[in-house]
Amino acid sequence: MWSTQTLAIKYLHSSLLRSYQKLISSPQTKKEKNTAISSTIMSVLHLLTLSLLISISGITTTSTNGGLISHPKCQSFFLTGAKFSGRPGVNYGQLGNNLPSPSDSVTLIKSLNAKSVKLYDANPSILAALNATDIVVSVMVPNELIVNITKSKTLSDDWIKSNVLPFYPSTKIRYLLVGNEILSSQDSELKSALVPAMRKIQRSLKTLGVKKVKVGTTLAMDVLNSSYPPSSGEFRSDISGSVMKPMLQFLNRTKSFLFVDVYPYFAWAQDPAHINLDYAIFESTNVTVVDPVTNLTYHNLFDQMIDAFVFAMKRLGYPDLRIWVAETGWPNHGDYDQIGANIYNAATYNRNVVKKLAAEPPVGTPARPGKVLPSFIFALYNENQKTGPGTERHFGLLHPNGSQVYEIELSGKTTEYKEALPAPENNEVYKGKIWCVVAKGANWTQLGDALSYACSQGNNTCDSIKPGGSCHKPDLMVFHASYAFSSYWASFRKVGGTCYFNGLATQTIKDPGYGRCEFPSVTL
């Protein structure tokens, strides 16, 4: 057996010898001799260059097939232009009324060194702004169109004609996601329509001559019935055979990806007593988890969650289907009842996950070591019109004015950042009382409906603000609404009630009560 170094040098040595023999052969014209000399010089330069490349690449394996440089590491080394990058992209959400323009946003995406971007629609202004850039783009079919697309090839074709063809290929649309977290929905018709809609969209792309776009859909962690230990990963029984198996078959046949949303934040926040925070943000030096079935050792929560999907796919017969992390991130702020949502943790997690994902050579996960794991960080901006708890509006890398929430870039090359991070102040559960009141700047014209809703849910929520009640005075809409919000939240938080009310409410730790009027509160 010959080493690849030996084969390479033997090949160029033979070339050098042939050039030298041609040089000394006769008769030769002056032109022929000059050509031979040039050939000899080039062979020498090639030999020296290849020797240098081999020496720095550290390739030591051997070849038995007589071919030149056949080892995959060597192929990767020389074909870097074709190699799939693990550098993360960014999710570009638009649920804000104060966000920069599409053109300014593209400039900001470039400033983060992001090479790919995922949209939650096919916004024409954004796609036009991405025209002629080197940024790879993922677009999305809205959830509400999926059922109808399943029933109509014309609708599927028209969607591609309207949303892809006007921009492709000068805008580098490479991924088309059919819906967002459809399998987390309670709508059985929608879930059943998902894979047929994916097939319809794929056929439309093919019919219309769009060849470079992969079709997929995004999945949340709740599609798994079990995720710990990772080897127990298994899809929910209601979707495993009916939806996931045909989906995996489709993704495998079309050489696409399983797009998954992976948030160690939520897993940790739900059980901070048993999951180490450092383990969740890639900072642990002495905490490991060993899977008792596979004996694989895990050093962070992210890898555990990814590998749960690996084993779930393996159970259905698709052990090698590629995974793409469609969303991952950590909130930089949240409500008082949301532990660990702060700038320190967000910066630490996102910097570390970028470093892991962009590593060369790829790190992979314990179940798939050395494999590239493409991803999108969530999200580009803090979006002030997202509904739900406070964290939902605070996942951004950037403020709406374009400034960074904390220093970060997505190439993975930055190892140290200049600015010190603020110390975290909410890594433990808040110990005091919390109230829910009307938010500063709330639209007072909408308070009446919100007040009526809060008071109509039972549990005598609003008895105290009725005439003669301890909190009836002052008889003001904003005061009564604050009481109703706080009373509702205290009564129904444990069964899913929130302090939001379409953006009209906010949490406070300042007691809004007075005299004999005591506002109901929440204690965590």
Solvent accessible surface area in square Angstrom, and as a share of the most:
residue,aa,sasa,rsa
1,M,176,0.79
2,W,131,0.46
3,S,30,0.19
4,T,2,0.01
5,Q,48,0.21
6,T,56,0.32
7,L,14,0.07
8,A,0,0.00
9,I,72,0.36
10,K,92,0.39
11,Y,124,0.47
12,L,19,0.10
13,H,101,0.45
14,S,46,0.30
15,S,26,0.17
16,L,41,0.20
17,L,85,0.42
18,R,141,0.51
19,S,9,0.06
20,Y,111,0.42
21,Q,92,0.41
22,K,114,0.48
23,L,43,0.22
24,I,110,0.56
25,S,57,0.37
26,S,100,0.64
27,P,133,0.84
28,Q,45,0.20
29,T,83,0.48
30,K,167,0.71
31,K,161,0.68
32,E,83,0.37
33,K,94,0.40
34,N,79,0.41
35,T,76,0.44
36,A,1,0.01
37,I,70,0.36
38,S,62,0.40
39,S,49,0.31
40,T,23,0.13
41,I,95,0.48
42,M,95,0.43
43,S,7,0.04
44,V,56,0.32
45,L,89,0.44
46,H,96,0.43
47,L,34,0.17
48,L,113,0.56
49,T,72,0.42
50,L,22,0.11
51,S,42,0.27
52,L,110,0.55
53,L,45,0.23
54,I,14,0.07
55,S,80,0.52
56,I,115,0.58
57,S,23,0.15
58,G,48,0.46
59,I,7,0.03
60,T,102,0.59
61,T,60,0.35
62,T,70,0.41
63,S,7,0.04
64,T,106,0.61
65,N,109,0.56
66,G,56,0.54
67,G,27,0.26
68,L,80,0.40
69,I,25,0.12
70,S,41,0.26
71,H,40,0.18
72,P,90,0.57
73,K,117,0.49
74,C,2,0.01
75,Q,89,0.40
76,S,42,0.27
77,F,73,0.30
78,F,91,0.38
79,L,108,0.54
80,T,85,0.49
81,G,82,0.79
82,A,90,0.69
83,K,82,0.35
84,F,83,0.35
85,S,68,0.44
86,G,8,0.08
87,R,57,0.21
88,P,0,0.00
89,G,0,0.00
90,V,0,0.00
91,N,0,0.00
92,Y,6,0.02
93,G,5,0.05
94,Q,55,0.25
95,L,99,0.49
96,G,15,0.14
97,N,108,0.56
98,N,74,0.38
99,L,38,0.19
100,P,28,0.17
101,S,50,0.32
102,P,39,0.25
103,S,68,0.44
104,D,80,0.41
105,S,0,0.00
106,V,8,0.04
107,T,87,0.50
108,L,35,0.17
109,I,0,0.00
110,K,105,0.44
111,S,71,0.46
112,L,0,0.00
113,N,63,0.32
114,A,3,0.03
115,K,102,0.43
116,S,12,0.08
117,V,0,0.00
118,K,0,0.00
119,L,0,0.00
120,Y,52,0.20
121,D,43,0.22
122,A,8,0.06
123,N,40,0.21
124,P,86,0.54
125,S,64,0.41
126,I,2,0.01
127,L,0,0.00
128,A,57,0.44
129,A,28,0.22
130,L,0,0.00
131,N,67,0.34
132,A,87,0.67
133,T,23,0.13
134,D,96,0.50
135,I,5,0.03
136,V,37,0.21
137,V,0,0.00
138,S,0,0.00
139,V,0,0.00
140,M,4,0.02
141,V,0,0.00
142,P,37,0.23
143,N,53,0.27
144,E,134,0.60
145,L,50,0.25
146,I,0,0.00
147,V,30,0.18
148,N,78,0.40
149,I,0,0.00
150,T,33,0.19
151,K,145,0.62
152,S,36,0.23
153,K,101,0.43
154,T,92,0.53
155,L,55,0.28
156,S,0,0.00
157,D,17,0.09
158,D,62,0.32
159,W,19,0.07
160,I,0,0.00
161,K,97,0.41
162,S,73,0.47
163,N,32,0.16
164,V,0,0.00
165,L,65,0.32
166,P,84,0.53
167,F,31,0.13
168,Y,38,0.14
169,P,89,0.56
170,S,63,0.41
171,T,0,0.00
172,K,52,0.22
173,I,0,0.00
174,R,47,0.17
175,Y,17,0.06
176,L,0,0.00
177,L,0,0.00
178,V,0,0.00
179,G,0,0.00
180,N,41,0.21
181,E,52,0.23
182,I,1,0.01
183,L,0,0.00
184,S,38,0.25
185,S,31,0.20
186,Q,171,0.76
187,D,69,0.36
188,S,79,0.51
189,E,99,0.44
190,L,22,0.11
191,K,30,0.13
192,S,76,0.49
193,A,8,0.06
194,L,0,0.00
195,V,5,0.03
196,P,43,0.27
197,A,0,0.00
198,M,0,0.00
199,R,78,0.29
200,K,39,0.17
201,I,0,0.00
202,Q,43,0.19
203,R,126,0.46
204,S,1,0.01
205,L,1,0.01
206,K,161,0.68
207,T,88,0.51
208,L,48,0.24
209,G,46,0.44
210,V,6,0.03
211,K,183,0.77
212,K,129,0.55
213,V,8,0.04
214,K,63,0.27
215,V,0,0.00
216,G,0,0.00
217,T,3,0.02
218,T,0,0.00
219,L,1,0.01
220,A,17,0.13
221,M,43,0.19
222,D,72,0.37
223,V,0,0.00
224,L,16,0.08
225,N,102,0.52
226,S,33,0.22
227,S,42,0.27
228,Y,142,0.54
229,P,27,0.17
230,P,0,0.00
231,S,9,0.06
232,S,31,0.20
233,G,0,0.00
234,E,73,0.33
235,F,5,0.02
236,R,51,0.19
237,S,107,0.69
238,D,82,0.43
239,I,2,0.01
240,S,22,0.14
241,G,52,0.50
242,S,79,0.51
243,V,10,0.06
244,M,0,0.00
245,K,98,0.42
246,P,30,0.19
247,M,1,0.00
248,L,0,0.00
249,Q,104,0.46
250,F,4,0.02
251,L,1,0.01
252,N,77,0.39
253,R,152,0.55
254,T,20,0.11
255,K,142,0.60
256,S,1,0.00
257,F,4,0.02
258,L,1,0.00
259,F,0,0.00
260,V,0,0.00
261,D,4,0.02
262,V,0,0.00
263,Y,28,0.10
264,P,0,0.00
265,Y,4,0.02
266,F,69,0.29
267,A,30,0.23
268,W,5,0.02
269,A,27,0.21
270,Q,150,0.67
271,D,53,0.28
272,P,45,0.28
273,A,92,0.71
274,H,153,0.68
275,I,39,0.20
276,N,68,0.35
277,L,32,0.16
278,D,65,0.34
279,Y,7,0.02
280,A,0,0.00
281,I,4,0.02
282,F,38,0.16
283,E,81,0.36
284,S,24,0.16
285,T,135,0.79
286,N,133,0.68
287,V,46,0.27
288,T,66,0.39
289,V,31,0.18
290,V,81,0.47
291,D,0,0.00
292,P,99,0.63
293,V,113,0.65
294,T,45,0.26
295,N,114,0.58
296,L,50,0.25
297,T,55,0.32
298,Y,0,0.00
299,H,110,0.49
300,N,15,0.07
301,L,11,0.06
302,F,0,0.00
303,D,10,0.05
304,Q,13,0.06
305,M,16,0.07
306,I,2,0.01
307,D,0,0.00
308,A,0,0.00
309,F,0,0.00
310,V,9,0.05
311,F,23,0.10
312,A,0,0.00
313,M,0,0.00
314,K,116,0.49
315,R,131,0.48
316,L,31,0.15
317,G,54,0.52
318,Y,38,0.14
319,P,59,0.37
320,D,120,0.62
321,L,8,0.04
322,R,101,0.37
323,I,5,0.03
324,W,12,0.04
325,V,0,0.00
326,A,0,0.00
327,E,14,0.06
328,T,0,0.00
329,G,0,0.00
330,W,1,0.00
331,P,0,0.00
332,N,8,0.04
333,H,103,0.46
334,G,12,0.12
335,D,32,0.16
336,Y,97,0.37
337,D,35,0.18
338,Q,28,0.12
339,I,19,0.10
340,G,0,0.00
341,A,2,0.02
342,N,17,0.09
343,I,53,0.27
344,Y,80,0.30
345,N,1,0.00
346,A,0,0.00
347,A,0,0.00
348,T,15,0.09
349,Y,0,0.00
350,N,0,0.00
351,R,44,0.16
352,N,30,0.15
353,V,0,0.00
354,V,3,0.01
355,K,132,0.56
356,K,27,0.12
357,L,10,0.05
358,A,19,0.15
359,A,31,0.24
360,E,112,0.50
361,P,111,0.70
362,P,39,0.24
363,V,80,0.46
364,G,8,0.08
365,T,9,0.05
366,P,33,0.21
367,A,30,0.24
368,R,39,0.14
369,P,96,0.60
370,G,41,0.39
371,K,122,0.52
372,V,46,0.26
373,L,18,0.09
374,P,6,0.04
375,S,2,0.01
376,F,1,0.00
377,I,0,0.00
378,F,16,0.07
379,A,0,0.00
380,L,0,0.00
381,Y,2,0.01
382,N,15,0.08
383,E,5,0.02
384,N,66,0.34
385,Q,93,0.41
386,K,34,0.15
387,T,90,0.52
388,G,19,0.18
389,P,57,0.36
390,G,3,0.03
391,T,1,0.01
392,E,49,0.22
393,R,41,0.15
394,H,48,0.22
395,F,6,0.02
396,G,0,0.00
397,L,0,0.00
398,L,2,0.01
399,H,70,0.31
400,P,29,0.18
401,N,125,0.64
402,G,16,0.15
403,S,52,0.33
404,Q,72,0.32
405,V,16,0.09
406,Y,13,0.05
407,E,44,0.20
408,I,5,0.02
409,E,22,0.10
410,L,0,0.00
411,S,12,0.08
412,G,24,0.23
413,K,159,0.67
414,T,54,0.32
415,T,117,0.68
416,E,148,0.66
417,Y,55,0.21
418,K,192,0.82
419,E,120,0.54
420,A,101,0.78
421,L,43,0.21
422,P,77,0.48
423,A,80,0.62
424,P,44,0.28
425,E,168,0.75
426,N,46,0.24
427,N,44,0.22
428,E,131,0.59
429,V,62,0.36
430,Y,74,0.28
431,K,156,0.66
432,G,28,0.27
433,K,108,0.46
434,I,0,0.00
435,W,20,0.07
436,C,0,0.00
437,V,24,0.14
438,V,20,0.12
439,A,18,0.14
440,K,209,0.89
441,G,81,0.78
442,A,14,0.11
443,N,73,0.37
444,W,156,0.55
445,T,122,0.71
446,Q,91,0.40
447,L,0,0.00
448,G,24,0.23
449,D,117,0.61
450,A,12,0.09
451,L,29,0.14
452,S,70,0.45
453,Y,108,0.41
454,A,0,0.00
455,C,47,0.28
456,S,79,0.51
457,Q,69,0.31
458,G,38,0.37
459,N,101,0.52
460,N,117,0.60
461,T,4,0.02
462,C,10,0.06
463,D,66,0.34
464,S,31,0.20
465,I,14,0.07
466,K,113,0.48
467,P,115,0.72
468,G,76,0.73
469,G,20,0.19
470,S,37,0.24
471,C,0,0.00
472,H,32,0.14
473,K,148,0.63
474,P,58,0.36
475,D,95,0.49
476,L,102,0.51
477,M,94,0.42
478,V,38,0.22
479,F,34,0.14
480,H,18,0.08
481,A,0,0.00
482,S,13,0.08
483,Y,13,0.05
484,A,0,0.00
485,F,0,0.00
486,S,0,0.00
487,S,8,0.05
488,Y,23,0.09
489,W,4,0.01
490,A,37,0.29
491,S,45,0.29
492,F,37,0.16
493,R,76,0.28
494,K,196,0.83
495,V,122,0.70
496,G,58,0.56
497,G,11,0.10
498,T,61,0.36
499,C,12,0.07
500,Y,26,0.10
501,F,25,0.10
502,N,126,0.65
503,G,37,0.35
504,L,10,0.05
505,A,10,0.07
506,T,56,0.32
507,Q,18,0.08
508,T,26,0.15
509,I,76,0.38
510,K,162,0.69
511,D,84,0.43
512,P,40,0.25
513,G,23,0.22
514,Y,99,0.38
515,G,84,0.80
516,R,184,0.67
517,C,3,0.02
518,E,138,0.62
519,F,6,0.03
520,P,41,0.26
521,S,34,0.22
522,V,12,0.07
523,T,88,0.51
524,L,66,0.33
